[in-house]
């Protein structure tokens, strides 16, 4: 099948073939899959992200983090259909959301303890009010390690790969906007992004699996 059959907007979009190509390591297949699924993930993020968290983390940021992890861990996906893929991506997103909730809950409890101590409450009383579901140090360490590995992997990329990932995933720019900034056509910018994401996956996966 032609690579264009994997591009978003192609009719019909052959899910089985694209998933198969992605599993075999085709450079652009995972990128096209995530582009097609991005609106679905954004809808889930808007539905599930708590109102208080949305003041700190945009739904699009949660989706971007999910897409990067899905790109890195696509080998763990065992399905072959659109429905199975969407369900897997949803679980990745909800897992990330759980980490966000834990992190901000921990930060809120830390602020509460500090305020209580400043108001004269004993340290023992303040600690007794900490719920038992505080994330363990090992869980926090693993989450921090994964984020650090991702940042290190991005830093190892060639400059144009780093730039296109930052423009796309941090600044949420369209490929047309990215193309104008980087002196490329829309299509060339999208192809560059696909190559950059695939390179990022190769940078992360060996270290992640070791």
ZIJOLIN-V773494 format. One record per residue. PSI is psi in whole degrees, 0 to 359 (NA if undefined). Layout:
psi->{PSI,PSI}
This chain:
psi->{142,144,332,340,344,352,140,139,347,137,124,155,116,95,313,315,318,317,319,316,321,319,330,356,15,132,326,348,314,320,316,319,313,325,318,323,351,314,323,313,323,322,317,317,318,326,321,335,121,149,317,329,329,339,342,327,124,144,323,328,320,321,318,317,320,318,319,319,321,322,317,320,20,333,342,345,129,359,184,1,165,316,317,322,313,321,320,315,323,319,322,315,314,327,316,322,320,319,319,314,318,316,313,330,320,318,320,319,324,318,319,317,318,319,321,318,321,335,0,356,143,153,323,317,319,316,327,340,359,123,156,348,18,130,139,155,324,321,318,320,320,317,317,323,318,318,321,319,320,315,319,321,318,321,335,350,156,155,318,328,316,316,315,326,318,315,322,315,333,316,352,40,151,165,332,317,318,317,318,319,327,5,40,165,166,314,321,322,320,321,322,317,317,315,321,318,319,320,319,320,317,328,326,315,311,321,326,325,345,NA}
